[in-house]
Amino acid sequence: MQFIDLKAQYEHLKSKIDKRIHNVLEHGQYIMGPEVQELEQNLADYVGVKHVITCANGTDALTLAMMVLDVKEGDAVFCPTFTFFATAEVIAYEGATPVFVDSDQDTFNICPVDLEKQIQKVIAEGELNPKAIIAVDLFGLPANYPALQKIADKYNLKLVEDAAQGFGGEINGQRAGSFGDIATTSFFPAKPLGCYGDGGAIFTNNDEYAELLRSYRVHGKGADKYDNVRIGMNSRLDTIQAAILLEKLAEFPTELKARNRAADKYSRELAGKYKIPVVPEGYVSSWAQYTLVSDDRDAEMANYKEQGVPTMVYYGTCMHQQTAFKELGYTDENFPIASRLASQVFSLPMHGYMAEVSF
Ligand SMILES: *Cc1c(COP(=O)(O)O)cnc(C)c1O
C-alpha cells in the first residue's frame, strides 16, 4: 500500500495528461504559455475568487503575499506553531518576527482564543507592530475563518490563508482559497491538488494586490517588460505543470469525494480506538492528511507497519521547537496543546484512489 498513490492517479489520467504535455512540447511556450492563463481562470472559477496568480511553489506564494502586504522588519505576523516550516519561514525571511499561536485541540488549527491573547501581548509589550495573521488549513480542514476575520478586523490586521493543504475544503459552501485578504496554495505533488514538480498559486479579490503580484512574480516588471519598477523575484509556474494541473483540476471534484469516502470509512472503523479527526458542522475537509492522536504513537505505527500500512508523522516538531527559531525564546509551556499534538499525532494513507482498506 502507498501512503499517497500518485501512480494510480497517473494511470487513471494518463491519456489526457500525456496529450496536454505533448501539446506544450508542440507549441513550445514553456514559460507563461497559454495553459498558465487557462489554469488561472479555471482555479478562479473553482475557488470563487476574482484573481489567481500562479507561481513557482507554495513557499513563494506565501512570500509574495508577505511582499504585497509590505511585511518587514519590526512587524509581528501571527501564525500557528503547529504547521509546516514554510508558514513561519516566510515571515522571518522578510525580516519580520513570527509570533506563534497554540492550536485548537479538536481541529488542530490555529486557536482563535490564544491568537487574541498573543496579539494583546504584542500590543502590551509595544516593541513590534502587529501586521498580519497567517492561518493554515492544516491537514485539509479550513481554519476557523469566521472567528479569525473578526479578530483581524478588531485589531486591524491583514489575514492570509495558507491553503497549501486546504485546497478543496469549504466552510458553509465557501471554498478554501477565498478566505482573508490573500490566500495561497501549493501544487507540490503530495498536496490535495498536486503537479509533477513544484508549483503554487495566490488567490485574491483585491485588484491592486493582483496587479502587484503579477509584477512581483516577474522581477517587479512594469508595463514594459524591461522597465522594472520594483524589486521582485522570478517565480512562475512552468507551462508543462499548468498543463498537467488542468487535467488534475478537472478530476479533482471526483477525487475529493473519494478522499471523503475514505476518511468517513476510517472514522467509522477507528472511532473508539483513537481520537478521530473532527470536522465541524458546515466544514468540508480535503483530507490532505487523515490524522489520529494516540498516547502511544510509536507502538501504533509499528503495528500498522506490520500490517503493511504505511504511516507518517505530520508534524513531530512545532515551529517554537525548531532550531532556526530558538532565539525567539519560546518553551513548550507556551503552547501546551500544540506541543502535545506534536508528540501524539500520526497519519494514515490518504489519496483519491484508495482501494477498500479495513483494519
Ligand atoms: C507544503 C506547504 C507549504 C509550502 O509549499 P511548497 O510548494 O512546498 O513550497 C506551505 N505551507 C503549508 C502548510 C504546507 O503544507
The ligand as an SDF file (V2000), in Angstrom:
LIG
                    3D

 15 15  0  0  0  0  0  0  0  0999 V2000
    3.5510   22.3920    1.6120 C   0  0  0  0  0  0  0  0  0  0  0  0
    3.2480   23.5640    2.4220 C   0  0  0  0  0  0  0  0  0  0  0  0
    3.7900   24.8330    2.1410 C   0  0  0  0  0  0  0  0  0  0  0  0
    4.8530   25.0570    1.1010 C   0  0  0  0  0  0  0  0  0  0  0  0
    4.5760   24.6170   -0.1720 O   0  0  0  0  0  0  0  0  0  0  0  0
    5.7730   24.2920   -1.2030 P   0  0  0  0  0  0  0  0  0  0  0  0
    5.0830   24.2080   -2.5240 O   0  0  0  0  0  0  0  0  0  0  0  0
    6.3970   23.0030   -0.7860 O   0  0  0  0  0  0  0  0  0  0  0  0
    6.7390   25.4200   -1.1590 O   0  0  0  0  0  0  0  0  0  0  0  0
    3.3900   25.9020    2.9060 C   0  0  0  0  0  0  0  0  0  0  0  0
    2.5120   25.7510    3.9140 N   0  0  0  0  0  0  0  0  0  0  0  0
    1.9890   24.5550    4.2310 C   0  0  0  0  0  0  0  0  0  0  0  0
    1.0030   24.4610    5.3620 C   0  0  0  0  0  0  0  0  0  0  0  0
    2.3340   23.4170    3.5080 C   0  0  0  0  0  0  0  0  0  0  0  0
    1.8160   22.2280    3.8390 O   0  0  0  0  0  0  0  0  0  0  0  0
  1  2  1  0
  2  3  1  0
  2 14  2  0
  3  4  1  0
  3 10  2  0
  4  5  1  0
  5  6  1  0
  6  7  2  0
  6  8  1  0
  6  9  1  0
 10 11  1  0
 11 12  2  0
 12 13  1  0
 12 14  1  0
 14 15  1  0
M  END
$$$$
